[in-house]
Amino acid sequence: MEPELVREVLSKKFGHFEKPKSTPFTKYIFQGLLSNEGEKWAKHRRILNPAFHLDKLKLMVPAFSSSCVELIRRWNKMIPDEGYMELDVRPEVQNFTQEVISRTAFGSSYEEGRRIFQLLTEKLQLILPAFHSVYIPGYRFLPTPLNKKASQLEKEIARILRGMIEKREKVIRMGEGSNDDLLGLLLESNMKENEEHGSKFFINKEMSIEDVIEECKLFYFAGQETTSGLLTWTMILLSMYPNWQDKAREEVIQVFGKNTPDMDGLSRLKIVTMILYEVLRLYSPVANLLRKSCKTMEIGGITYPAGVIFFLPVLFIHHDTEFWGEDAKEFKPERFAEGISKASKVAGAFFPFSVGPRVCLGQNFALIEAKIGLSMILQHFCFELSPSYIHAPHNFFIVQPQHGAQLKLRKL
Ligand code: HEM
């Protein structure tokens, strides 16, 4: 529970702490950067990093806003001109973040990207019920009807991705097409890495085609649920605190008017940023982190042998009165008025994206996406809690509203 010690654990380079091995079940759902270790992780992180630089993310702003235009259009059709409509916004926001990943990850191959996500969702829905039962290693290789169906879906996903990668590889090789989506940037970065090692192939030594497939699938899992959780909780909290909803809208209108948000304006959104930080503090999508000691380690004056699992309670630290004051459980975005470092009584008590070498790769991506999504929603609609909303934060993979996010929406 001590932020300083948590930081110490998270900031050590590999060789000191690593992530505990994924269970066979999580491996069945996704692999890639999030669960890789050692040399493989370092290499993949180096290749993926450039795709998430701010200057590259700038190029993706139109993809973020186009996805939100779809959402606004859909709600405009559903909501009457007078009065309100009650809606569970959670699946709606999930749809938006899924759309964002499809566009930003696969750009020109957007339709195929959407198909992959449909298949991934189908696979997840199929195998998720098994999550609560005892999962036997190797079970997925048994020829049960469920496993056969899951494996068919997996083959289809890999087939589409492989086709997309090969097509894109050809286009880049011929010097055509733009590389402003995650797949293009990843292939470009992989190519540079290969060139440094004397290979003329895009997918060869550094990242195999299977590796690229796994990383593409990871964008969906790592990037979609987390950001949709953040936006959904933000809408719930702004419904509970209409004064903050008004303040945020005022700021958005002042910066963008009714125009589509641009990168320049996003950096001037002070209130919106404070609100998003406070939501990330109270309803951090990732509630805790795990690490395992690789060798004998001294942390906070205690010596731990190799193989000890460290449970780092992000959410408990975010809620602790010792670090945040007596009002720790209250929604008070003003605590972030002077930035993250001044918000808590103790330094380092806010780490929704983790810290250290394995800090979230998509942190900037998520914040840009949330700011654009929230700004555009605030420009067009106001919202309040529906009487059918039940407040029940629930941690299943991410912290989510267990019974949905029923809100009443009105056109502005
Ligand atoms: C509000 C949104 C998000 C939150 C709160 C969040 C949080 C986190 C956290 C806490 C970790 C560290 C996990 C650990 O060490 O066990 C992580 C890692 C990661 N995140 Fe995010 N994330 C968000 C959005 C995204 C997005 C949008 C993407 C990509 C499109 C992304 C990609 C990744 C990847 C690839 C890693 C693994 C990094 C590594 O191990 O080197 N995340 N995220």
Residues whose N, C-alpha, C, O or C-beta is under 5 A from the ligand:
A	BS01	HEM	L33 L34 F219 A222 G223 T226 T227 L230 P285 V286 L289 P352 F353 S354 P357 R358 V359 C360 L361 G362 Q363 F365 A366
